[in-house]
């Protein structure tokens, strides 16, 4: 199976909500998503899709340095209408811009597709979007108990900086606050390139094994 990402559009909202209901206890309303999608200057949302064959726009090999892994798959004009996609949605993620800080609001993957690198693919897409809308750093909250997500974020340069007590309303669990350094710093971008090459190789290997 091949996985790729695209901007979220209004027609995607019901499919996103289905994954959200399977992943979180307090899902957003459709109107909330519509409002977020209507503010592309400060709000970016992506979906991950699956295809049994290589999608037409998928890059055939890991990109050269500083050419984003997802560049060919991620149109920069979010307001442009898109025709319905034949590929099912298997994950989604979102980002807010607050002054010069990018806040990753959510990343979720359908239960049946977890463990395939889709969350990491979405995180890369959100990093690209954060750079595009001029965010200097990225931040997020993650459950204290969600160690697998924390490992992914640590790999991409997010470091713990505190907690929000009883942040999650379903069980009163604390949230760990994580921040990156400046995401346009050459050292960060160089590390990002390395991680993307590894992710591209992993996704291509998985696709070959499942062919």
N, C-alpha and C positions, 0 to 999 in steps of 0.2 A: 504494500500500500504506500502511495506517495502522499505527503502532506505539504500544504502550502498555505499562505495567508493572503488575505485581501482586506480592504476596508469594510467595516460593517455598514450595511444599508438598512433602511427601514423594513424592507421585506424580510430581513434576517431575524428580526426581533423575536418572533414566536419560537424559532429554533434555538436562539440564544437562551430564551427564558426556560425552555425545557431542560437544557444543560444546567442552568442556574438552579432550578428546582432540585435537581439531582445532586447538587454540590453544596448549596448553602441553605440555611434555615430562614433567611429573611430576604427573599428575592426582590429585585426592583420591579416596578410597574413598567408597562409598555410605554406610558407617557414619559417616564423618567428617561428611558433610552432615546425616545424621540427628541426630547429636549437636548440631551447630550450630543446626539448626532447633528443637531442644528447649529452647533458652535464649534466648527472645525478649527478655528483659530486657537482655541484653548482646550479642546476636548477631542481625543482621538480614540476610536474603538476599532478593533480588528477581529476578524473571525479566522479560524483555521479550518480548512477543508480537506477532505480525503478523496483520493482518486485511485482506482485500481491500475491505471496506466499513467505514464508521465504526462502531466498537464502541458498544454502547448507552450506556455511561457516559462516553464521551470528551467533554470540554468542547468546545463548538463554536467557541470563540474564545479568544485569549490572556486569562488571568485578570486581574482587578484587582490592584493592588499588595498584596503580602503574602498573597494567596491562592495557595498553591502550584500551579504548573502541573499537578502530578500529583495534586492532592488528591482529585479525584473518582475516580481510578483506584487509589488506594493505601489500602486499609483499614488502620486503625490496630491492629486486634486480630489479631495474627499467629497466635494459637493457635486461632482459630475455624476449624473444618473448612470446606472449600470444595468445591463440586462440580467434577468434571473440566472443564477449559476446552476449547472446540473450536478455540481459536486456537493455532497452533504457536509454540514457544519459539524465539526467534532470538538471545537473549543473556541474560546473568545478571550479577549483581554481589553483593558481600558486604561486611559491615561488622562489626567488633568494637568493643566499648566496653571501654577499660582505664582505670578510675577516671573521669577526665573527658576522655579522649582517644579520639576515634574513629579507628580504623585501617581504612582501606579495604583489604581482603584481596585482592580480585579483581574485575576487570571483563573480560568476554569477549563477543564477538559472533561469530555464525556467519560463516564466510568469505564466503558468498554475499551476506550482507546488510551487509557492512562499508562504511563511507563514507556511510551514510544518516542519521547522527545518533543511532543507537541507543545507542552508548557514552555520548554526552553525556546522553541521556535517562536512562540508568541512573545516571550520576553525580549528576544532579539528584535522583533518587529516594533515593540514599544520603545526600545532604546533608539531605534532609527527615527521614530516619530518624535521622540523627545528632542533629539538633535535638530530635527527639521523645524520644530516650533520654538527653538532657541532656549530650551531648558539647560541650565548649567549643571544641575545635579538631579539625582532621582532619589525618591524616598517611597516607602511603603510600610504597611503594618502586616504582620503575619502572626498567626496563633502561636503562643509559646510551645504548644504541643506538636506543631507541624514541623518536625525536624527535616523531613525530606524537602519541603519548600525552602526552608532556611539554608540547606546545603546548596540548592540551586542559586539562591540569591548571593550567598557568600562567594560562589564561584565567579559570579559576574560583578564582584566588587562592592556589594552591599555589606555594610558593617553595622552591628548592633549599636544603638545610641541611647537606649532607654526603653521604658515600657509604658503602656497605657493600661492602668489597672481596670479590670472588669470591662474591657472594651467591647467584648462580644456579648450581645444581649441574650443569646440563647442559653448560655451556661455560665456567664460571668467570667469567662476566661480572659486572662491578660493578653495584650498584644505586644509583640516585640517590634520596636521601631527600628528600621534599618535605613541607612543612607549610603549613597556612593560618594566618591570624590567627584571632581569635575569630569563630566563624561566626554568633553572635547579635548581633554589633555592627551598629548601624544602617547604617553605611557598606557593610559586606559584604552585608547583606540588600538594600540598594538596588541594588547592582551585580548581585546575583543576580536580582532582578526584571527588570532590563534584559536579561540574558543569556537568561532564560526566555522573554521576549517574542520575542526573535530566534529561539530554538529552535522555539517554537510556530509562528511564521510559516514557518520552513523546512520543518517537518514537514507543515504544511497545504499548502504549495506543492508539495512532492514528491507528496503524496497526490493533489492535483488533476492533476498532470502524468501520473500513472500510472493515472488513472481511465479 
